[in-house]
Amino acid sequence: MSCSLSIESYLTCLIHAAKYPTLSTCGLLIGILDQYDPSKTIITDVLPVSHNAPIGPIFDFAADMVC
């Protein structure tokens, strides 16, 4: 399985990392399957969720907000 990252998603990650250079970031990758190659995922958006260690309820809440 392969994936590609849209320019907007890449820039979101890059800008967020530049804004908070000393912190790690956990987040969600949102994407779709390529209609011509179902083994390829195209990441269309990224959502920074937390700067702390990943905790299940935080990600559950973030996923519920996206869906």
Secondary structure, 3 states (H helix, E strand, C coil): CEEEECHHHHHHHHHHHHHCCCCCCEEEEEEEECCCCCCEEEEEEEEEEECCCCCHHHHHHHHHHHC
